[in-house]
Amino acid sequence: MKKILAFAMATAMVLSLAACGNNNGADSSKGNVSSGSQNSTSGSQEPSSSGSGNYGTFTTIEEGKLLMATNASFPPYEMTDDSGNIVGIDAEIAAAIADKLGLELVIDDIDFTAALISVQENRHDVVLAGLTYREDRDLVLDFTDSYATGYQVIIVKEGDNTIAGTNDDLQLIDADGNVLENIQIGVQAGTTGETYCQDAHGAEHVTSLDNGSVAVQTLLNGQVDCVVIDKGPAQEYVKANPGLEILEAEYIIENYCAAVDEGNADLLNAINTALNELINDGTVKRIIDKYITA
């Protein structure tokens, strides 16, 4: 099965990019699922329920349920509303997939890195968390086709002419076009943005933080020179924090996917088939357009 959808399909959608998270691998909090179902329990479990029909025969961890791991600090893909429900693009796409598979969706809000590990340890069936395909992740996870294109961007303080930004070879430049060497970049730990910035500038020039909100606060406090994060969350953070702006050039372009445990081909096929039906009938685009305007 393909790991990534053709680029033409990905770019047909109007959106923004990559993955959020924390490297400590520990659960942070549990949130209510938008469909109203109960949270799943912790601890490794053996797959117990089965599904069939147009989506083949597959098993899930709990009878009649699809357990999804996410990190709900990545708006507009996943966040909590005033009632504590997990909402957003990924939550609605997952709910639509679960509906097609005849399953009740249950979403747990945990740290990003913990979400990836949880799927590998059979505590959750699937992870949707603004997750970007990466070769090292592909060694332990199986990815669906892409349902969205994401753009890593650079947030700076408004009127800061020191950083001009560029999408050429992952470099940050100043207003005169000089490559910035002595710069401190805030990123969300465990994300592709963290990896890209460390590779391009060295780990000593990258400050890894628990989530995007903390990274933005660090920028406001003057502890970093800029923040590299996905465009969708970046827009939300800038809207909520006067005095910040997003540079025009994208830092890098990536694809968002869902993922299951490596080797779980039957569940991957079922989810991927349902996902592509939702892409082809326009459901995914309608969900994205609900949260992200062109």
N, C-alpha and C positions, 0 to 999 in steps of 0.2 A: 504494500500500500504506500502511496505517496506520503512523504513526510510534510511537504509544503504545497499549498495550492499554487497554481500558475500565477505568476505576477500580474497578469492582465486581470484576473478575477479579483485579486487583492486590491489593486489600485482602483477598481471600479467603485469602491466604497469610500465614503468621505469620513476620515477619522484621524487618530493619533496613536502613539506606541508604548512600550516594552514592559518589563516586569518589576514589581515592587517587592520589598522584603527585608528580612532581618537574618543575619548569619548565625544567630545563636541557636537555632533549631528548636526552640522551646515554644509551646503553645502560648498565645497571648490572651485571647478572649473568645468567647462563643457568642455568636449573634443569631438572631432569629431569621429564618429563611423567609423570603418575600412571599412564598406560596402558602405560608402558614403552618408548615410541618414542623416537627420537633427536631432538635439538634441530635446528631449522632453521639454515641458514647465513645470514650477514649479506649485505647487498647487494641492490640492486633486481633483481627478476626479473620476467619476463613470464609470465602465466598459461599453464600447459602441459597440465594434465590436465583431463579432462572427466568429468562425472557425469550420470546421467539416471535415468529411472524415474518413481516417483510424485512426485519432487521437481523435475521438469523437467530441462532440460539446462543445465549450469553448468560453469565452469572453476575450478580452483584453481591456486595458484602451482606446487606440486610434484605430480607424478603420484601419485595415490592418497593424498594427505595433506591434512589441514586444519591450516594453520599459525595458531596462536593466540598473540596477544600479551597479556600481563598484567603486573601489578605485584604480586608475591607478598608484600606486606607489609600485607595488608588482611584479616586473619582475621575471620570464618570463611569469607569468600568466596574468598580465595586466600592461601595461605601454604605454607611448606615444612615437611615432616616431618623426623624425625631422620636420614633417609637422603638428604635433599636433594630429594625428590620434591615437585612442586607438587601440593597437594591443596586441597580446599575445595569450596564450593558451585559456583562458576563452573567449576572444573576438572571436576567430575562432570557438570554440565549439558552442558558442551562435549563431553565424552567420549560422552554419550548421543546428542547431535546427530550427531557424527562417525560413530557406529555406525549410525545410521539412514541416513546418506548413503553408507555403505560406504567410509569414509575412515579412515585412521590419524591420530589426533590427536597433534599436536606442539605443546607449550607452551613459549614462551620468556618468561623473567622479565626484564623491562627496566623502566626508569623509566616512570611513567604517561604523561607527555606524549610520550615517545618511542614508546610503544605506539600512541597515536593517530596520530602521524606515520607510523609504520611501515606501518600499514594503507593510508594515503593514498599511500605510495610503493611499494606492491605488494611489500613484504618480508614481510608477514603477510596472511592472508586475512581474519581476524576479530579483534576485540578484545573480550574479556570481562574486566572488571577493576572490578567494582562501579561500572560506568559509568552515569552518569545522563544522560538526554536533556536537551539544552539547545539553544536555537535557534541559537546561534553554532556549536555543534558540527555541527548539522544542515546547515550550509552546505558542509561538507567530508566528512561521513560520512552513510551511510544506516543508520537504526536499525531493529532488529527491534521487534516488540511487546514490552511489558514482561513480565518473568517474576517480578518481585519488587517489593515496596514497601519503601522505605528511609526511615529517620527520622534526621535530624540531631539530635544531642543535645549537651548541655554537660557536660563533666567539670570538677569542681572538687575542691579539697582537702576531705577529710572534715571536717565541722563548720564549714566556711566559710559564715557567714551573710551575707557581703557580697553574694553573687550569688544571686538567687532564680530567675532564668530565666523566660522566657515564649515562647510561640509566636505572640504578637500583633505583627504587623508587624516580625518579625525583631529585636525589641528585647531587650536584657538589662537586667534591673532589679535593684535592691538589695532587701533584706528589707523596706524600707518602701514599695516600689512606685515608687521614683524611677528614671528611665532613667539607666543608667550611661554617662557620657560619657568619663571618663578611665580607660579600661580597656584592658588589653593582652590580646588574644585569640590563642591559638596555633591554627594550622590547618595542614593538609597542603597544600603548594603544588600548584597546578593543579586543585584540587577545586572543586566548587560551593560548599562551605562557605567557602572562601577568598573566592569572589566575593560571596556573600551578606554575609559579615562586612565586607568592604571597602565594599560599597554602603551598609550600614546604619550603620557606625561610622567609615568613612574608613580609607584604607590605612595611615595613621600609627598606628592602633590595632590593626593586625593583624600578627602575626609569622608569616611563611610558612616552613615547615620541610620537610625532605626527605620525611618520612613520619610516620605517626601515632605510631610508637614514639618518635621524636625529639621530637615535639610534647608527648607525655606526660612525657617526661623533663624537658623545659623547664618544665613546670608543677611537677613535683616539686622542681625547683631554684629555684622562686620567680621565674623570669624572665617568666612570663606569669600572668595571673589565672585563666584558664580555657582549655579546649580545646574547640573545636567540631568534631565528627567524627560519622561514622555510628554508629548504635546498636550494630550487631553488633560491629564492631571496638572500640567504646568499652567494651562489656561484657567483652571479652577483656582489654583493657588494665587495666581496673579490677580484674579478678580477679587479674591478675599483679602488680599494684602496690598493696599495702596502703596505706591513707591517702587513697585517692581515692574519689569517688562520682559518680554520674550524677544530674543534676537531673531531676525528674519530668516537666516539660513538654518536649515535642519542640520543637526550633528550627524545623524545616521538614520537610515530607514530600515525597518524590520517588519516581521510578520507575527501576528498573534495566533496562537493555537491553543486547543485543549490538549491534555495529556493524561494517559493512564499508565499503569505499571508496565514496564518492559515485558513483552511476551504475552500480554493479555489481548491477543488478537481478536477474539470474539467480541469483547466489549468495545474495543477500538473500532471495529467494523460497524457495530450497531450505532455508536455515537457519531461516527464519521458519516454514515449513510443519512442519519437524521439531520445532521448539521448541513450537509450538502443540499438536502431537500429544502431546508430553511433558507439557505443562500439562494437557491434557484427560484423559490417562490416569492422572494423579496422580503421575507420576514426579518432576516438579519439586518438588511439595510434599513428597514423601518425602525427597528430597535435602535440602531446606531444613530439614525437621524433624529430620533426622539431626544437623545442626550447631547449630540454634537451637531451644531449647525455648520453649513458649508462656509 
